[in-house]
């Protein structure tokens, strides 16, 4: 059986997979970044054990990737930073996705057990 800490980390991975694969390819423009951030966060927060989600889409990077007259680009991990806190039975997994060495890396930032505080 997995430990509570392992299960919290697993749940965080599930949320990241869902967020990334559900929204990658979504049309985005500098005018729609705020509403897309909100939609992404609220969609993932509906999932079990999700305490909080913060999505920040970089307007300048979005604008820089628009290469046609339609005024939008496709959302990719390189355009956003995401933070999530997943709470599972007294354990909180803190995660982050950000650009690292040219790649949108999803990582575990820390695991906090209420019993340890």
Secondary structure, 3 states (H helix, E strand, C coil): CCCHHHHHHHHHHHHHHHHHHHHCCCEECCCCHHHHHHHHHHHHHCCCCEEEEEEEECHHHHHHHCCCCCCCEECCHHHEEEEEEEEECCEEEEEEEEEECCEEEEEEEEEEEHHHC
